[in-house]
Amino acid sequence: MATNNSYFSDIKRVEVDKSAEPIIRFENVCKTYTLYKNDRERFRALFKKPKNPILHKALDHVSFEIHRGESVGIMGDNGCGKSTLLKHVTGVTFPDEGTVTVNGMVAALLELTAGFSTDMTGRENIYLKGYILGMRDKEIKDIEERVVEFAELGDYIDQPVRTYSSGMKVRLGFAINVNISPDILVIDEALAVGDASFKAKCKNKIREIMESGVTILYVSHNAASVKEICERSLYMRRGVLMFDGPTEETHLVYLIDKRKDQIKKRKKRIAQLKEVIKNVDKGVDVTREKTLIAKHKEKLAILREDYKSFKEELDIYRTEHYGANYEDAVTGHEAELDTDED
């Protein structure tokens, strides 16, 4: 969801003390999942170790630190490890190798209705959520009315959650998570829920939270919103942390990698079509294959122009921020343009 400049463009950010103990630290973190063909195979694995299991390394020796008050975006394609990383921060899962240290209470705007008891009232679920987060009765009591007022559920707050619409449940979940005074707020995609007036209320609340110095972890496919909210971003690719730096720079590195992959795929497809033409018998009509090659070459040319443009933008950015000899200042990912012609 695109953000509105009036809400986030002029945020008064707190000064980050990089010399202090990090609020989040990942040290050489690895996480591997076993993939199963179906639920039957998954069930059998409870009793018998599977032969030749399919393993997916969701996180591969990931290390970084985040300090109190930072707003950090996480970029990458689906399946790159973003959600697994967030699950480690929220304590939903734990690493196979390495250590994850989180110094503070975490609120997550992910599955907003997770943990609700449908037989309990909305008000009772405020206490349930608080207990899950380790809060005491007095602490929950202090935020109870703020949550009730923010959720705008009226008399429904004292009705069983099973009588709520999906939108009402999300409102309550959002209201609880933004009013518990977290040290870390994890946001995945959506910044607001409900009608226009409630969305505005949600955005204002998040702005207030950010200005108070709460650490933000933000995942979104909307690059504009990540740039607006986060001064720093991590770029994940196939479980590996590829780049960690200013959001503008990180986004350009991501786009360069993306175009590089697309160029390789187009070239591979062109090579396959050429091989088909090469191996067909004489007299066989290969008009379709030649037409496809021409179309792929047109798209390939566009991808190469995009790639060169992004690379130039990255060079300009780095020259402006690090100086003419920025190669000495920049560490990590460096993409190279494949200029082979077809």
C-alpha positions, -999 to 999 in steps of 0.1 A, spaced: 0 0 0 14 33 -10 21 58 18 11 94 19 38 120 20 19 141 45 22 113 71 58 101 67 80 124 46 89 149 74 92 124 103 113 139 131 137 110 136 155 104 169 193 104 169 206 68 168 234 60 192 255 35 172 279 30 202 251 16 224 242 -21 227 222 -31 196 185 -38 202 186 -66 175 216 -86 167 219 -116 142 252 -135 144 259 -160 117 222 -172 117 212 -202 97 177 -217 93 169 -247 72 134 -261 65 125 -296 53 101 -295 24 75 -322 20 55 -333 -10 22 -334 9 7 -335 44 10 -373 45 47 -371 41 49 -344 67 30 -366 92 52 -396 85 83 -375 92 71 -372 128 78 -409 133 104 -417 107 133 -397 94 127 -391 57 152 -405 31 168 -379 8 148 -350 22 144 -318 2 160 -290 23 155 -253 19 180 -229 35 158 -200 44 187 -181 62 223 -187 53 249 -172 78 231 -139 82 247 -113 104 237 -77 111 229 -53 140 201 -28 144 203 0 170 175 15 191 155 41 171 165 29 136 139 23 109 151 -6 87 135 -19 56 139 -55 43 139 -60 5 140 -90 -17 118 -113 -38 94 -138 -24 112 -167 -8 143 -147 -1 141 -151 37 123 -119 47 95 -137 66 119 -161 83 140 -133 95 110 -116 110 99 -148 127 133 -149 144 128 -113 157 93 -120 170 104 -153 186 81 -175 164 111 -196 154 147 -201 164 179 -206 144 196 -239 136 230 -222 139 241 -188 152 224 -165 177 196 -140 176 195 -113 204 165 -91 208 166 -66 237 131 -53 241 93 -60 237 83 -67 201 49 -59 186 42 -72 151 17 -59 125 18 -92 107 -10 -117 114 -30 -92 134 -57 -116 146 -32 -144 156 -36 -155 192 -72 -144 196 -96 -166 215 -129 -164 196 -149 -174 227 -135 -145 247 -147 -109 244 -126 -83 227 -117 -68 261 -106 -102 274 -85 -107 244 -66 -75 252 -56 -91 284 -48 -124 267 -25 -107 242 -9 -88 270 -2 -119 290 13 -136 259 37 -106 256 47 -109 292 28 -79 305 14 -76 340 -22 -69 350 -14 -32 359 4 -27 326 -25 -41 306 -50 -21 326 -31 11 318 -35 5 280 -69 -11 281 -90 20 275 -65 34 249 -69 1 229 -107 2 233 -109 38 221 -85 33 192 -103 1 179 -137 20 177 -157 -12 182 -184 3 205 -204 -22 224 -188 -51 205 -157 -48 226 -176 -68 253 -189 -93 229 -173 -127 219 -147 -122 191 -165 -150 171 -193 -124 165 -168 -100 149 -164 -94 112 -129 -99 98 -124 -61 97 -133 -58 133 -108 -84 143 -81 -67 124 -90 -33 140 -87 -49 175 -54 -66 166 -39 -34 152 -51 -14 182 -35 -38 207 -1 -39 189 3 -2 185 -7 7 220 14 -17 241 44 7 240 67 -18 222 105 -13 218 104 -28 184 76 -26 158 76 -51 130 54 -42 100 48 -65 71 32 -48 40 0 -31 54 4 1 74 -33 6 80 -66 -11 79 -103 -2 77 -120 28 61 -104 60 51 -107 77 85 -94 47 104 -65 44 79 -55 80 86 -57 72 123 -34 42 119 -9 61 99 -8 89 124 -3 64 152 26 48 134 42 82 128 39 89 165 55 56 174 84 62 150 90 97 164 91 83 199 122 63 191 107 29 186 128 6 164 110 -2 131 114 -33 109 94 -28 77 88 -53 49 71 -42 17 71 -47 -20 64 -10 -24 98 5 -28 85 41 -24 71 34 10 103 17 22 124 47 10 100 71 28 100 53 61 134 36 63 168 54 60 185 20 60 176 -13 43 187 -50 41 186 -68 8 180 -105 11 185 -130 -18 180 -168 -14 186 -166 23 217 -146 21 221 -110 32 235 -94 0 236 -58 10 231 -36 41 231 2 36 211 34 29 177 25 14 183 43 -19 216 25 -25 201 -9 -13 172 -5 -37 195 2 -67 216 -29 -58 185 -49 -57 172 -36 -91 206 -43 -107 205 -79 -94 169 -83 -106 177 -71 -142 208 -93 -142 187 -124 -135 162 -114 -161 189 -109 -187 203 -144 -180 169 -160 -184 162 -142 -217 196 -152 -230 191 -188 -219 157 -189 -237 172 -175 -269 199 -201 -268 173 -229 -264 153 -216 -294 185 -214 -315 193 -250 -306 159 -260 -317 164 -243 -351 198 -258 -355 186 -294 -349 154 -294 -370 153 -312 -403 156 -292 -435 124 -279 -448 107 -277 -414 90 -244 -407 109 -225 -379 91 -192 -384 76 -194 -349 110 -200 -333 125 -171 -352 97 -148 -342 101 -157 -306 138 -151 -308 132 -116 -322 107 -108 -294 131 -121 -267 159 -99 -282 137 -68 -281 129 -74 -244 166 -83 -238 176 -49 -252 152 -31 -228 165 -51 -198 200 -42 -207 191 -5 -209 174 -7 -176 205 -24 -161 229 2 -174 206 30 -162 204 15 -127 242 10 -126 247 46 -136 223 58 -109 242 37 -84 276 51 -95 262 87 -92 247 79 -58 280 65 -45 301 92 -59 279 118 -42 279 101 -9 313 84 -7 335 105 -31 351 97 -64 370 67 -50 339 52 -35 352 16 -43 373 19 -12 343 29 9 317 4 -4 319 -32 7 296 -61 -1 277 -66 -33 290 -54 -66 271 -63 -98 288 -66 -131 271 -61 -165 272 -90 -189 276 -74 -223 278 -105 -245 258 -100 -276 235 -126 -292 
